[in-house]
Each structure stands twice: as C-alpha cells, then as structure tokens.
Amino acid sequence: MSDDPLYVGVDWTDGSWLAVAFGPRRLDHARVFDGIGDCWLHYEERAERLPVDVPVGLVASGPPERPPERLARSVLGPQADTVLAAPVREATRKRRLPAATRVNERKTGRQLSERAFAAAGAIAAVDELLQELTEARDVVAEAHPEVCFRAFAGETLDEPKWTAAGYAERMRVLAEYDGDAPPTVQTVAEATAGREVRVRDVLDAVALAYTARPGSAELRTLPPSPETDATALPMCFYYRAAEPLEPDTDGED
C-alpha cells in the first residue's frame, strides 16, 4: 500500500458517502461508504484534505443563515437556491421534522425546510465526528459543490445540475479545468456500480476532490476570514480559484 497523501472529496447522497480520492498525480480510487465514521477510519492515515458537502460549524442560535451561506447565494446567480440554511446544532439531533423545525424556529426565527431536515442526520454525523476526534479537524472541511463548479468555471452556471443540460455544463467545466476529468468521472461512476448513487452526485464528488487536490489555482474560503462556531469549528466553504469569488451582479442596474 502506498504512503502517498490522498486528497479526498466526499459527497453525501441519500444515506451513503461517495469518496473520490486523488493521489499527488492522478485519481487513486473511488469508494462508497455507509457512514462518515467509516469513511474517516479508511482515510485518517493518508488524507491531507477531505472536504465534505454538508455543513461544518453549526450555530446554537442567531441569524437564519450562516455567513458562508449568505455569501454563496450572492456568487451563484441562477444556482443560488442550491444553498440550504444549515440547521442549528440542536435541531440536527431531532428525529422528527416537527420537533426539528420548532427548535430551529425558536433559535433563528426561521422554520427548517424539509430539504435541510433530510440532511440533518448527515450533518449531525459529521459534527459528532469532529467533536469526538479533534485530529479530524485539520483534515475535514466544508465545501459546496456548486461553489466549486462556479470557481472552476470563472462564471455562474446557467443550468440546474439535475438536468441533462446541467450535467453537460458541469462536465465541460471539469474538462476545461483538467483534461483527464471525463475519464475520471467515468471511472468514479463505474466504482459506484450496485449502489444508489446519482450521476450528479458523482460529478459533485469529483468537483470536491479537485478542490482538495493541489492545483495551479489557490485554495480559498468563502468568506475569506471565517467565523467559528462555539466549538471553534470554522464556518466557510472551501473552493479553488485564481481569484476570489465576487457576487454575481448580472441584471443589476
């Protein structure tokens, strides 16, 4: 087994965790895990960076959106609605939507959406991992796939990722970033055979892995100077770009 470092992008998808691991020069492998704990145990010895697509850094109360969520909406243009407001920490531990939304509304003034509640278990799992294993904090970070695609593209994307046009648009973005991206996506898709992993989740995981892997563009955070939650976890989205992302101003006077 090689001792080379790995740069791993992890996408949560309906109960599974798709990991795409790059070595220093090329794709190493892809694998689907049943839990983020299993994923961490597999990579803890070699992972240099492991971005996940669920919130890291949760608030106890306050504004209904964290700073990275507000900023991401401003840079994503047509894809702004892909950004979900993270539940407060207490709400992620609730098993039923009515209880979770009551907690969230009491703490932030906003009810919890069904989409956000659907991810609450995954959010809590990552949060518990980082609370229990502090060494994971130097490796595991948050990244939003649409922010990663926006950064690679250098412009906002027009089509939703669940459409055929959206798939083609994102494949083009990845191929322009790295000429090896098309066969990489194909290899990752083949590695998910027998598991319920959607094509768009494959693209998201590959985008996260490219963000993790060192490249010519700089690794940045949104916001540039992140705030931390009460447990000292940073609240930010990682992305890789030559220049910092700026708010989308199309259509403004």
Secondary structure in CASP SS format (residue, H / E / C, confidence):
PFRMAT SS
TARGET T0000
AUTHOR 0000-0000-0000
METHOD secondary structure of the structure
MODEL  1
M C 1.00
S C 1.00
D C 1.00
D C 1.00
P C 1.00
L E 1.00
Y E 1.00
V E 1.00
G E 1.00
V E 1.00
D E 1.00
W E 1.00
T E 1.00
D C 1.00
G C 1.00
S E 1.00
W E 1.00
L E 1.00
A E 1.00
V E 1.00
A E 1.00
F E 1.00
G C 1.00
P C 1.00
R C 1.00
R C 1.00
L E 1.00
D E 1.00
H E 1.00
A E 1.00
R E 1.00
V E 1.00
F E 1.00
D C 1.00
G C 1.00
I H 1.00
G H 1.00
D H 1.00
C H 1.00
W H 1.00
L H 1.00
H H 1.00
Y H 1.00
E C 1.00
E C 1.00
R C 1.00
A E 1.00
E E 1.00
R E 1.00
L E 1.00
P E 1.00
V E 1.00
D C 1.00
V C 1.00
P C 1.00
V C 1.00
G C 1.00
L C 1.00
V C 1.00
A C 1.00
S C 1.00
G C 1.00
P C 1.00
P C 1.00
E C 1.00
R C 1.00
P H 1.00
P H 1.00
E H 1.00
R H 1.00
L H 1.00
A H 1.00
R H 1.00
S H 1.00
V H 1.00
L H 1.00
G H 1.00
P H 1.00
Q H 1.00
A H 1.00
D H 1.00
T H 1.00
V C 1.00
L C 1.00
A C 1.00
A C 1.00
P C 1.00
V C 1.00
R H 1.00
E H 1.00
A H 1.00
T H 1.00
R C 1.00
K C 1.00
R C 1.00
R C 1.00
L H 1.00
P H 1.00
A H 1.00
A H 1.00
T H 1.00
R H 1.00
V H 1.00
N H 1.00
E H 1.00
R H 1.00
K H 1.00
T H 1.00
G C 1.00
R C 1.00
Q C 1.00
L C 1.00
S C 1.00
E H 1.00
R H 1.00
A H 1.00
F H 1.00
A H 1.00
A C 1.00
A H 1.00
G H 1.00
A H 1.00
I H 1.00
A H 1.00
A H 1.00
V H 1.00
D H 1.00
E H 1.00
L H 1.00
L H 1.00
Q H 1.00
E H 1.00
L C 1.00
T H 1.00
E H 1.00
A H 1.00
R H 1.00
D H 1.00
V C 1.00
V E 1.00
A E 1.00
E E 1.00
A C 1.00
H C 1.00
P H 1.00
E H 1.00
V H 1.00
C H 1.00
F H 1.00
R H 1.00
A H 1.00
F H 1.00
A H 1.00
G C 1.00
E C 1.00
T C 1.00
L C 1.00
D C 1.00
E C 1.00
P C 1.00
K C 1.00
W C 1.00
T C 1.00
A H 1.00
A H 1.00
G H 1.00
Y H 1.00
A H 1.00
E H 1.00
R H 1.00
M H 1.00
R H 1.00
V H 1.00
L H 1.00
A H 1.00
E H 1.00
Y H 1.00
D C 1.00
G C 1.00
D C 1.00
A H 1.00
P H 1.00
P H 1.00
T H 1.00
V H 1.00
Q H 1.00
T H 1.00
V H 1.00
A H 1.00
E H 1.00
A H 1.00
T C 1.00
A C 1.00
G C 1.00
R C 1.00
E C 1.00
V C 1.00
R C 1.00
V H 1.00
R H 1.00
D H 1.00
V H 1.00
L H 1.00
D H 1.00
A H 1.00
V H 1.00
A H 1.00
L H 1.00
A H 1.00
Y H 1.00
T H 1.00
A H 1.00
R C 1.00
P C 1.00
G C 1.00
S C 1.00
A C 1.00
E E 1.00
L E 1.00
R E 1.00
T E 1.00
L E 1.00
P E 1.00
P E 1.00
S E 1.00
P E 1.00
E E 1.00
T E 1.00
D C 1.00
A C 1.00
T C 1.00
A C 1.00
L C 1.00
P E 1.00
M E 1.00
C E 1.00
F E 1.00
Y E 1.00
Y E 1.00
R E 1.00
A E 1.00
A C 1.00
E C 1.00
P C 1.00
L C 1.00
E C 1.00
P C 1.00
D C 1.00
T C 1.00
D C 1.00
G C 1.00
E C 1.00
D C 1.00
END
